[in-house]
Amino acid sequence: MYRPEPTPESLSAVSIDRSRDWNTSARALVDGEKLLVADLYSTGMNILSALRRLLEDSHPGGRQDFTSDREFRGYYHRASQNLLAPVVSHRLDLDKAPEIGWFRELYDDTPDFRLPFPQVQGLNSSWQWFQKGIQIPVLKRRLFPFYGTYFPTRFAHLELFETWLHQYSGPRRRACDIGTGCGVLAFQLLQQEFARVIATDSNPNAVESVCRELDRHPPTGVLDVREADLFGTHHERQELIVFNPPWLRGVPRNPIDQAIYYEEPLFERFFESAHSRIAASGRLVLLFSTLQQTAHASAPHPIQDEIDRGGRFSLVDCRRREVQVSSTKTKRRNRDPASEFVELWELAPS
């Protein structure tokens, strides 16, 4: 199971509280000094706010595009990991700190430890989503994503897929959802009366998330959830293969990043595996976005490249829809959707 790794106890850190100037602490973090918050949860929050301002001042205009924004977040990530928070008996040992149930869920074997403060923030946000759930319009219910599992904050691509599913006239015996995340596409398939769906993900937390959803809301039909890279070892011929891949080229740093950034071989590996596993009359559906091309006009489109040069699949249909602004309740970067479209590509084996 993926979880933030505790900071070794042997690593020395300077204990600080609200009496120390926030800007001084922020500069110390940039210089690589380890600081341990010792009084209030808000002390850590204020120091991180000061750190963000310090980095923005030292990198003016450094967040104008996706590349520079990711570089800025890299600077912030490296410095902010030096700010530590203490956990004692599975509770954050700071005054006025939130209750975070993940400490007992994920660290049952370790009651006392230290974590970088941003990781604590991430655990707290994730716990709130897990407790309250997120409403998924196409499912007409909430999902409760487990920690470290990607979930959607915009729904245009899911609505596009739902429309396509309503019009799909092929058999509904077997389907496969690759990179299922919190399971939205798999649950859409079951909702549309597919008899059996295989859902795979290389992230064990995603598999845990979907399994818990099955316990919470047993579906009609069979959902077989497997931890696997792409298709894994199964070679069953599928009538429908669905893939909502990452939409940006880049190097993922953690399981959540793996749902956002892809490295060059991903699509080649996927199309090669899909071609050997799709029924002769089957369909391959990919949900994608023009986000990469919006950020870099010359960037290749991996699906169009496969159609043009792969020789394995031919285009049946391509549908596009404008995107909406992301939910304001998340910390994810809010993109300008004016020039971005989500896409549904329907392919048939050549």
C-alpha positions as a Markdown table, in Angstrom:
| # | Residue | x | y | z |
|---|---|---|---|---|
| 1 | Met | 0.0 | 0.0 | 0.0 |
| 2 | Tyr | 1.3 | 3.4 | -0.9 |
| 3 | Arg | 1.7 | 5.9 | 1.9 |
| 4 | Pro | 4.0 | 8.9 | 2.7 |
| 5 | Glu | 7.2 | 7.5 | 4.3 |
| 6 | Pro | 8.0 | 8.8 | 7.8 |
| 7 | Thr | 11.1 | 10.8 | 8.3 |
| 8 | Pro | 13.8 | 8.8 | 10.1 |
| 9 | Glu | 14.0 | 9.7 | 13.8 |
| 10 | Ser | 17.7 | 9.8 | 13.6 |
| 11 | Leu | 17.5 | 12.9 | 11.3 |
| 12 | Ser | 18.0 | 15.9 | 13.5 |
| 13 | Ala | 15.6 | 18.8 | 13.3 |
| 14 | Val | 15.3 | 22.2 | 15.0 |
| 15 | Ser | 12.2 | 22.5 | 17.1 |
| 16 | Ile | 10.2 | 25.7 | 16.4 |
| 17 | Asp | 7.0 | 27.4 | 17.4 |
| 18 | Arg | 5.0 | 30.5 | 16.6 |
| 19 | Ser | 7.6 | 32.8 | 18.3 |
| 20 | Arg | 10.0 | 32.3 | 15.4 |
| 21 | Asp | 9.5 | 34.6 | 12.4 |
| 22 | Trp | 7.8 | 32.7 | 9.6 |
| 23 | Asn | 10.0 | 34.3 | 6.9 |
| 24 | Thr | 13.1 | 33.2 | 8.7 |
| 25 | Ser | 11.8 | 29.7 | 8.9 |
| 26 | Ala | 11.0 | 29.7 | 5.2 |
| 27 | Arg | 14.5 | 30.8 | 4.3 |
| 28 | Ala | 15.9 | 28.0 | 6.5 |
| 29 | Leu | 13.7 | 25.4 | 4.6 |
| 30 | Val | 15.1 | 26.7 | 1.3 |
| 31 | Asp | 18.6 | 26.3 | 2.7 |
| 32 | Gly | 17.9 | 22.7 | 3.5 |
| 33 | Glu | 17.5 | 23.0 | 7.3 |
| 34 | Lys | 15.0 | 20.5 | 9.0 |
| 35 | Leu | 12.4 | 22.2 | 11.2 |
| 36 | Leu | 10.0 | 20.4 | 13.5 |
| 37 | Val | 6.8 | 22.3 | 14.4 |
| 38 | Ala | 6.2 | 22.0 | 18.2 |
| 39 | Asp | 3.1 | 24.0 | 19.0 |
| 40 | Leu | 0.2 | 24.8 | 16.7 |
| 41 | Tyr | -0.9 | 23.3 | 13.4 |
| 42 | Ser | -1.4 | 26.9 | 12.2 |
| 43 | Thr | 2.4 | 27.5 | 12.7 |
| 44 | Gly | 3.2 | 25.0 | 10.0 |
| 45 | Met | 0.5 | 26.4 | 7.7 |
| 46 | Asn | 1.9 | 30.0 | 8.1 |
| 47 | Ile | 5.5 | 28.9 | 7.5 |
| 48 | Leu | 4.4 | 27.1 | 4.3 |
| 49 | Ser | 2.5 | 30.3 | 3.1 |
| 50 | Ala | 5.7 | 32.3 | 3.8 |
| 51 | Leu | 7.7 | 29.7 | 1.8 |
| 52 | Arg | 5.4 | 30.0 | -1.2 |
| 53 | Arg | 5.6 | 33.8 | -1.1 |
| 54 | Leu | 9.4 | 33.6 | -0.9 |
| 55 | Leu | 9.7 | 31.3 | -3.9 |
| 56 | Glu | 7.2 | 33.4 | -5.9 |
| 57 | Asp | 9.3 | 36.5 | -5.2 |
| 58 | Ser | 12.5 | 34.7 | -6.3 |
| 59 | His | 10.9 | 33.2 | -9.4 |
| 60 | Pro | 8.8 | 36.1 | -10.8 |
| 61 | Gly | 6.6 | 35.0 | -13.7 |
| 62 | Gly | 7.6 | 31.4 | -13.1 |
| 63 | Arg | 4.1 | 29.9 | -13.3 |
| 64 | Gln | 3.0 | 31.1 | -16.7 |
| 65 | Asp | 2.8 | 27.7 | -18.4 |
| 66 | Phe | 2.7 | 24.0 | -17.5 |
| 67 | Thr | 6.4 | 23.5 | -17.7 |
| 68 | Ser | 7.4 | 26.4 | -15.5 |
| 69 | Asp | 4.5 | 25.8 | -13.1 |
| 70 | Arg | 5.8 | 22.2 | -12.6 |
| 71 | Glu | 9.3 | 23.5 | -12.1 |
| 72 | Phe | 8.0 | 26.0 | -9.4 |
| 73 | Arg | 6.1 | 23.2 | -7.7 |
| 74 | Gly | 9.4 | 21.2 | -7.7 |
| 75 | Tyr | 11.2 | 24.0 | -5.9 |
| 76 | Tyr | 8.4 | 24.2 | -3.4 |
| 77 | His | 8.2 | 20.5 | -2.9 |
| 78 | Arg | 11.9 | 20.1 | -2.1 |
| 79 | Ala | 12.0 | 23.0 | 0.4 |
| 80 | Ser | 8.6 | 22.2 | 2.1 |
| 81 | Gln | 9.7 | 18.6 | 2.8 |
| 82 | Asn | 12.1 | 20.0 | 5.4 |
| 83 | Leu | 9.2 | 21.1 | 7.6 |
| 84 | Leu | 8.2 | 18.3 | 9.8 |
| 85 | Ala | 5.1 | 17.5 | 12.0 |
| 86 | Pro | 5.1 | 15.0 | 14.9 |
| 87 | Val | 2.5 | 12.2 | 15.1 |
| 88 | Val | 2.1 | 10.5 | 18.5 |
| 89 | Ser | -0.3 | 7.6 | 19.1 |
| 90 | His | -1.7 | 8.0 | 15.6 |
| 91 | Arg | -2.7 | 11.6 | 16.2 |
| 92 | Leu | -1.1 | 14.8 | 15.1 |
| 93 | Asp | 0.7 | 16.1 | 18.2 |
| 94 | Leu | -0.1 | 19.8 | 17.6 |
| 95 | Asp | -2.7 | 22.0 | 19.1 |
| 96 | Lys | -5.8 | 22.7 | 17.0 |
| 97 | Ala | -4.8 | 20.0 | 14.6 |
| 98 | Pro | -7.4 | 18.2 | 12.5 |
| 99 | Glu | -8.3 | 14.5 | 13.2 |
| 100 | Ile | -6.8 | 12.4 | 10.4 |
| 101 | Gly | -8.0 | 8.8 | 10.3 |
| 102 | Trp | -5.3 | 7.8 | 7.8 |
| 103 | Phe | -2.7 | 7.7 | 10.6 |
| 104 | Arg | -4.3 | 4.6 | 12.0 |
| 105 | Glu | -5.3 | 3.2 | 8.6 |
| 106 | Leu | -2.0 | 3.5 | 6.9 |
| 107 | Tyr | 0.5 | 3.3 | 9.9 |
| 108 | Asp | -1.1 | 0.7 | 12.1 |
| 109 | Asp | 2.4 | -0.7 | 12.7 |
| 110 | Thr | 3.9 | 2.7 | 13.6 |
| 111 | Pro | 2.0 | 4.9 | 16.2 |
| 112 | Asp | 4.8 | 7.5 | 16.6 |
| 113 | Phe | 6.6 | 9.1 | 13.8 |
| 114 | Arg | 7.3 | 12.4 | 11.9 |
| 115 | Leu | 6.0 | 13.4 | 8.5 |
| 116 | Pro | 6.8 | 16.3 | 6.2 |
| 117 | Phe | 4.1 | 18.9 | 6.8 |
| 118 | Pro | 2.9 | 19.0 | 3.2 |
| 119 | Gln | 2.3 | 15.2 | 3.4 |
| 120 | Val | 0.2 | 15.8 | 6.5 |
| 121 | Gln | -1.8 | 18.4 | 4.5 |
| 122 | Gly | -2.4 | 15.9 | 1.8 |
| 123 | Leu | -3.5 | 13.2 | 4.2 |
| 124 | Asn | -5.9 | 15.7 | 5.8 |
| 125 | Ser | -7.5 | 16.7 | 2.5 |
| 126 | Ser | -7.7 | 13.1 | 1.4 |
| 127 | Trp | -9.3 | 12.1 | 4.7 |
| 128 | Gln | -12.0 | 14.8 | 4.1 |
| 129 | Trp | -12.8 | 13.4 | 0.6 |
| 130 | Phe | -12.8 | 9.9 | 1.9 |
| 131 | Gln | -15.3 | 10.8 | 4.7 |
| 132 | Lys | -17.6 | 13.1 | 2.7 |
| 133 | Gly | -17.2 | 11.5 | -0.7 |
| 134 | Ile | -17.4 | 13.3 | -4.1 |
| 135 | Gln | -20.6 | 13.5 | -6.1 |
| 136 | Ile | -20.1 | 11.9 | -9.6 |
| 137 | Pro | -23.0 | 13.2 | -11.8 |
| 138 | Val | -22.9 | 10.3 | -14.3 |
| 139 | Leu | -23.2 | 7.8 | -11.5 |
| 140 | Lys | -25.8 | 9.8 | -9.6 |
| 141 | Arg | -24.0 | 9.0 | -6.4 |
| 142 | Arg | -20.9 | 9.6 | -4.4 |
| 143 | Leu | -17.6 | 7.8 | -4.5 |
| 144 | Phe | -15.2 | 7.8 | -1.5 |
| 145 | Pro | -11.7 | 7.7 | -2.8 |
| 146 | Phe | -9.0 | 5.9 | -0.7 |
| 147 | Tyr | -5.8 | 7.8 | 0.0 |
| 148 | Gly | -3.4 | 8.1 | -3.0 |
| 149 | Thr | -6.2 | 7.4 | -5.5 |
| 150 | Tyr | -6.8 | 9.8 | -8.4 |
| 151 | Phe | -10.4 | 11.0 | -8.7 |
| 152 | Pro | -11.9 | 13.5 | -11.2 |
| 153 | Thr | -12.7 | 17.1 | -10.4 |
| 154 | Arg | -14.1 | 17.8 | -13.9 |
| 155 | Phe | -16.7 | 15.7 | -15.6 |
| 156 | Ala | -16.9 | 16.6 | -19.3 |
| 157 | His | -15.0 | 13.5 | -20.4 |
| 158 | Leu | -17.2 | 11.3 | -18.2 |
| 159 | Glu | -20.3 | 12.8 | -19.7 |
| 160 | Leu | -18.9 | 12.3 | -23.2 |
| 161 | Phe | -18.4 | 8.6 | -22.4 |
| 162 | Glu | -21.8 | 8.3 | -20.9 |
| 163 | Thr | -23.4 | 9.6 | -24.1 |
| 164 | Trp | -21.3 | 7.2 | -26.1 |
| 165 | Leu | -22.3 | 4.3 | -23.9 |
| 166 | His | -26.0 | 5.1 | -24.4 |
| 167 | Gln | -25.5 | 4.9 | -28.2 |
| 168 | Tyr | -23.3 | 1.8 | -28.1 |
| 169 | Ser | -25.0 | -1.1 | -29.9 |
| 170 | Gly | -22.4 | -3.8 | -29.4 |
| 171 | Pro | -22.5 | -6.8 | -27.0 |
| 172 | Arg | -22.3 | -6.0 | -23.3 |
| 173 | Arg | -20.8 | -9.3 | -22.0 |
| 174 | Arg | -17.2 | -8.3 | -21.4 |
| 175 | Ala | -15.3 | -5.0 | -21.0 |
| 176 | Cys | -12.0 | -3.9 | -19.6 |
| 177 | Asp | -11.2 | -0.6 | -17.9 |
| 178 | Ile | -7.4 | 0.1 | -17.9 |
| 179 | Gly | -6.1 | 2.4 | -15.2 |
| 180 | Thr | -9.4 | 2.5 | -13.3 |
| 181 | Gly | -8.4 | 5.0 | -10.6 |
| 182 | Cys | -11.4 | 5.4 | -8.3 |
| 183 | Gly | -13.4 | 3.2 | -10.7 |
| 184 | Val | -15.7 | 5.7 | -12.4 |
| 185 | Leu | -15.5 | 4.3 | -15.9 |
| 186 | Ala | -15.9 | 0.7 | -14.6 |
| 187 | Phe | -19.0 | 1.7 | -12.6 |
| 188 | Gln | -20.4 | 3.5 | -15.7 |
| 189 | Leu | -20.0 | 0.2 | -17.7 |
| 190 | Leu | -21.8 | -1.8 | -15.0 |
| 191 | Gln | -24.5 | 0.9 | -14.8 |
| 192 | Gln | -25.0 | 0.4 | -18.6 |
| 193 | Glu | -25.6 | -3.3 | -17.9 |
| 194 | Phe | -22.2 | -4.8 | -18.9 |
| 195 | Ala | -22.2 | -8.3 | -17.4 |
| 196 | Arg | -18.5 | -8.5 | -16.5 |
| 197 | Val | -15.9 | -5.7 | -16.3 |
| 198 | Ile | -12.2 | -6.2 | -15.5 |
| 199 | Ala | -10.7 | -3.1 | -13.9 |
| 200 | Thr | -6.9 | -2.8 | -13.6 |
| 201 | Asp | -4.6 | -0.3 | -12.0 |
| 202 | Ser | -0.9 | -0.4 | -11.1 |
| 203 | Asn | -1.6 | 1.7 | -8.0 |
| 204 | Pro | -2.5 | -0.7 | -5.1 |
| 205 | Asn | -4.4 | 2.2 | -3.4 |
| 206 | Ala | -6.7 | 2.5 | -6.4 |
| 207 | Val | -7.5 | -1.2 | -6.2 |
| 208 | Glu | -8.2 | -0.8 | -2.5 |
| 209 | Ser | -10.5 | 2.2 | -3.3 |
| 210 | Val | -12.6 | 0.3 | -5.8 |
| 211 | Cys | -12.9 | -2.8 | -3.6 |
| 212 | Arg | -14.2 | -0.6 | -0.8 |
| 213 | Glu | -16.7 | 0.9 | -3.2 |
| 214 | Leu | -17.9 | -2.6 | -4.1 |
| 215 | Asp | -18.5 | -3.3 | -0.4 |
| 216 | Arg | -20.3 | 0.0 | 0.1 |
| 217 | His | -22.4 | -0.2 | -3.1 |
| 218 | Pro | -22.6 | -3.7 | -4.6 |
| 219 | Pro | -23.2 | -3.4 | -8.3 |
| 220 | Thr | -25.3 | -5.4 | -10.7 |
| 221 | Gly | -22.9 | -7.4 | -12.8 |
| 222 | Val | -19.3 | -8.6 | -11.9 |
| 223 | Leu | -16.4 | -6.2 | -11.4 |
| 224 | Asp | -13.1 | -8.0 | -11.3 |
| 225 | Val | -10.5 | -5.5 | -9.8 |
| 226 | Arg | -6.8 | -6.4 | -10.4 |
| 227 | Glu | -3.5 | -4.7 | -9.5 |
| 228 | Ala | -1.6 | -4.7 | -12.8 |
| 229 | Asp | 0.4 | -2.7 | -15.2 |
| 230 | Leu | -2.0 | -2.0 | -18.1 |
| 231 | Phe | -3.6 | -5.4 | -18.9 |
| 232 | Gly | -1.4 | -7.5 | -16.6 |
| 233 | Thr | -1.2 | -11.2 | -17.4 |
| 234 | His | -4.8 | -11.8 | -18.6 |
| 235 | His | -5.2 | -12.4 | -22.3 |
| 236 | Glu | -9.0 | -12.7 | -22.6 |
| 237 | Arg | -10.5 | -11.2 | -25.7 |
| 238 | Gln | -12.6 | -8.1 | -24.8 |
| 239 | Glu | -15.6 | -6.7 | -26.7 |
| 240 | Leu | -14.8 | -3.2 | -25.3 |
| 241 | Ile | -11.6 | -1.8 | -23.9 |
| 242 | Val | -11.7 | 1.6 | -22.2 |
| 243 | Phe | -8.7 | 3.7 | -21.3 |
| 244 | Asn | -8.6 | 7.2 | -19.7 |
| 245 | Pro | -4.8 | 7.7 | -19.9 |
| 246 | Pro | -2.7 | 10.5 | -18.4 |
| 247 | Trp | -3.1 | 13.7 | -20.5 |
| 248 | Leu | 0.4 | 15.3 | -20.1 |
| 249 | Arg | 3.9 | 14.2 | -21.0 |
| 250 | Gly | 6.2 | 14.2 | -18.0 |
| 251 | Val | 7.8 | 12.1 | -15.3 |
| 252 | Pro | 5.4 | 11.0 | -12.6 |
| 253 | Arg | 6.7 | 11.4 | -9.0 |
| 254 | Asn | 4.0 | 9.4 | -7.2 |
| 255 | Pro | 0.8 | 7.3 | -7.8 |
| 256 | Ile | -1.3 | 10.4 | -8.2 |
| 257 | Asp | 1.1 | 11.8 | -10.8 |
| 258 | Gln | 0.8 | 8.5 | -12.7 |
| 259 | Ala | -2.8 | 9.4 | -13.5 |
| 260 | Ile | -1.7 | 12.9 | -14.8 |
| 261 | Tyr | 1.7 | 12.4 | -16.5 |
| 262 | Tyr | 2.9 | 9.8 | -19.0 |
| 263 | Glu | 6.3 | 8.9 | -20.3 |
| 264 | Glu | 6.9 | 8.1 | -23.9 |
| 265 | Pro | 6.5 | 4.3 | -24.1 |
| 266 | Leu | 3.1 | 4.3 | -22.4 |
| 267 | Phe | 0.9 | 4.5 | -25.5 |
| 268 | Glu | 3.0 | 2.2 | -27.6 |
| 269 | Arg | 2.8 | -0.4 | -24.9 |
| 270 | Phe | -0.9 | 0.1 | -24.5 |
| 271 | Phe | -1.8 | -0.2 | -28.2 |
| 272 | Glu | 0.4 | -3.2 | -28.7 |
| 273 | Ser | -1.2 | -5.0 | -25.7 |
| 274 | Ala | -4.8 | -3.9 | -26.6 |
| 275 | His | -4.4 | -5.2 | -30.2 |
| 276 | Ser | -3.7 | -8.7 | -28.9 |
| 277 | Arg | -6.6 | -8.6 | -26.5 |
| 278 | Ile | -9.5 | -7.0 | -28.4 |
| 279 | Ala | -12.2 | -9.1 | -30.1 |
| 280 | Ala | -12.2 | -9.0 | -33.9 |
| 281 | Ser | -15.4 | -6.9 | -33.9 |
| 282 | Gly | -14.5 | -5.1 | -30.6 |
| 283 | Arg | -14.1 | -1.4 | -29.9 |
| 284 | Leu | -11.3 | 0.5 | -28.2 |
| 285 | Val | -12.4 | 3.8 | -26.5 |
| 286 | Leu | -9.8 | 6.3 | -25.2 |
| 287 | Leu | -10.7 | 9.5 | -23.3 |
| 288 | Phe | -8.2 | 12.2 | -23.8 |
| 289 | Ser | -7.7 | 15.9 | -23.9 |
| 290 | Thr | -6.0 | 18.6 | -26.0 |
| 291 | Leu | -4.3 | 19.8 | -22.9 |
| 292 | Gln | -0.8 | 18.8 | -24.0 |
| 293 | Gln | -1.3 | 20.5 | -27.4 |
| 294 | Thr | -2.7 | 23.6 | -25.7 |
| 295 | Ala | 0.5 | 23.8 | -23.6 |
| 296 | His | 2.8 | 22.9 | -26.5 |
| 297 | Ala | 1.3 | 23.4 | -29.9 |
| 298 | Ser | 4.0 | 21.1 | -31.6 |
| 299 | Ala | 3.5 | 18.2 | -29.2 |
| 300 | Pro | 2.5 | 15.0 | -30.9 |
| 301 | His | -1.0 | 13.5 | -30.3 |
| 302 | Pro | -0.3 | 9.9 | -29.3 |
| 303 | Ile | -3.7 | 8.6 | -30.4 |
| 304 | Gln | -3.6 | 10.3 | -33.8 |
| 305 | Asp | 0.0 | 9.0 | -34.2 |
| 306 | Glu | -1.2 | 5.4 | -33.6 |
| 307 | Ile | -3.9 | 5.8 | -36.3 |
| 308 | Asp | -1.5 | 7.3 | -38.8 |
| 309 | Arg | 1.5 | 5.0 | -38.2 |
| 310 | Gly | 0.6 | 2.1 | -35.9 |
| 311 | Gly | -1.3 | 0.0 | -38.4 |
| 312 | Arg | -3.2 | -1.8 | -35.6 |
| 313 | Phe | -6.4 | 0.4 | -35.3 |
| 314 | Ser | -8.5 | 2.5 | -37.5 |
| 315 | Leu | -10.7 | 5.5 | -36.5 |
| 316 | Val | -14.4 | 4.9 | -36.1 |
| 317 | Asp | -15.3 | 8.2 | -34.5 |
| 318 | Cys | -13.8 | 11.1 | -32.5 |
| 319 | Arg | -16.0 | 13.3 | -30.4 |
| 320 | Arg | -15.0 | 16.5 | -28.6 |
| 321 | Arg | -16.4 | 18.7 | -25.9 |
| 322 | Glu | -15.4 | 21.9 | -24.2 |
| 323 | Val | -14.3 | 21.5 | -20.6 |
| 324 | Gln | -15.5 | 23.2 | -17.5 |
| 325 | Val | -13.5 | 24.8 | -14.7 |
| 326 | Ser | -12.3 | 22.3 | -12.0 |
| 327 | Ser | -14.0 | 22.1 | -8.7 |
| 328 | Thr | -13.0 | 25.0 | -6.4 |
| 329 | Lys | -12.9 | 22.6 | -3.5 |
| 330 | Thr | -9.6 | 20.9 | -4.5 |
| 331 | Lys | -6.0 | 22.2 | -4.4 |
| 332 | Arg | -5.3 | 21.1 | -8.0 |
| 333 | Arg | -4.1 | 23.7 | -10.4 |
| 334 | Asn | -7.0 | 25.6 | -12.0 |
| 335 | Arg | -6.4 | 25.7 | -15.7 |
| 336 | Asp | -8.0 | 28.1 | -18.2 |
| 337 | Pro | -10.3 | 25.8 | -20.1 |
| 338 | Ala | -11.0 | 28.3 | -23.0 |
| 339 | Ser | -8.9 | 26.4 | -25.5 |
| 340 | Glu | -9.1 | 22.9 | -24.1 |
| 341 | Phe | -11.3 | 20.1 | -25.3 |
| 342 | Val | -11.8 | 16.6 | -24.0 |
| 343 | Glu | -12.0 | 13.9 | -26.6 |
| 344 | Leu | -13.5 | 10.4 | -27.0 |
| 345 | Trp | -11.7 | 8.3 | -29.6 |
| 346 | Glu | -13.5 | 5.2 | -30.8 |
| 347 | Leu | -11.1 | 2.8 | -32.6 |
| 348 | Ala | -11.6 | -0.6 | -34.3 |
| 349 | Pro | -8.9 | -3.2 | -34.8 |
| 350 | Ser | -7.5 | -3.0 | -38.3 |
